[in-house]
């Protein structure tokens, strides 16, 4: 076929058809926002201590002193231990003969033991979470970040298979099939009898989520005209993701039982049932499968919706000379052997990976910030809205390298400054973290659009897919960056800040693509600086 955009230009840019496609496809990103980060509340870890069974015949003095004090992460502060207690047999012996703790008995000499009877949890923020239900604390605390990592492993798996499935069976069917899978498995999570079953279901949810997000993204790019594609890819999908993220703390505030919260989030999938009849298949994909009549039928229906008369013939037949022409097949190896491309690949992959680590680590860290966990999560979501708008403005008007360097360097610098803030200036430290989150979210949105722009057409899908898969490795490791808080509160910020500043400097080595025509071949790609 000849140029698709030219042959469908008669539809106009922003008719009723384009508006319907734009908003409905953006709406599919809405559940991504609250499901991707629901683990913040589903796996919330409240203050806890070892349980002292009520039936034990302990005096009030020994029951009140049954938990040893340990130094907190703030120097000089003592807090009750979360993972140990004084040995019950020893306390019962002292209690029976009337000895008082700290007066008659030196507590440092009393033997200790683990929480053999379980834990008691503070219920002021959460009625129930998977942490409190399955005791994912102390020796099992590693299971909490692993839960998030399993979800992101599902993302990685989905990134592998989505493109192949949608290229073979169509964008629309993969979009709605994976939407249904995500809704069903999210619903099933609410009835998970164990942590292992919950993680297994969470893996499938992650796989389905990235699959329908990518399918919707590609479908929108193929259905919309060039000008609206830019808005759709840089602002539209991201904004609706952010709106879903903002809804999460509001639901979490009113629904504090994790099973009921999962049920509520999964019900949003029912809203997309009627959307099946409102979004068409991609005419581009239909044409690539030789289904010209089906593609023309969709375009004619779009023209009718826009109140425009379609021409008698929309798609001209393939010219015989073009049909017989052989084009060279390209694969991932071309990223490694071309002197035009190879130098740009390592800094690009490093930047993608670092941005993903920082974005998800900061998003998951909201439950650890001082103050109300629900307000902190809402604030973290709120700063994303101006960040996505800023990414669109910067991408439209400024140098790509300058955009990436300024946002990454600024975000990393603010994260590094957090460790220098005195402990009593808690809200100032949170402000710095939110500014860092704003800058990193802006870089996150710019990076994907830049990657699609800088690589040549013959390798664009391969390059974007490779960068996406590498970034999934970053999202898998992000929960463990937060886990490092158990060793030092400052350690996650030092690591994230250093990596982000380094990536900002590396971004200056990337080829500039602002104002340049999209390269079609490897030889047309912008040369690596120097």
Buried (B, 14 or more C-beta within 10 A) or exposed (E): BEEBEEBBEBBBEBBEBBEBBBEBBBBBBBBBBBBBBBBBBBBBBBEBBBBBEEEBEBBEBBBEBBBBEEEEEEEEEEBBBBBBBBBBEBBBEBBEEEBEBEEEBEEEEBEBBEBEBEBBBEEEBBBBBBBBBBBBBBEEBEBBBBBBBBBBBBBBBBBBEBBEBBBEEBBBBBBBBBBBBBBBBBBBBBEBEEBEEBBBBBBBBBBBBBBBBBBBBBBBBBBBBEEBBBBBBBBBBBBBBBBBBBBBBBBBBEBBBBBBBBBBBBEBBEBBEEBEEEBBBBBBBBBEEEBBEBBBBBBBEBBEBBEBEBEEEBBEEBEEEEEEEEEEEBEEEBBEEBEBBEBBBEBBBBBBBBBBBBBBBBBBBBBBBEEEBBEBBBBBBBBBBEBBBBBBBBBEEEBBBBBBBBBBBBBBBBBBBBBEBEEEEEEEBBBBBBBBBBBBBBBBBBBBBBBBBBBBEBBBBBBBBBBBBBBBBBBBBBBBBBBBBEEEBBBBBBBBBBBBBBBBEBBBBBBBBBEBEBBEEBEBBBEBEE
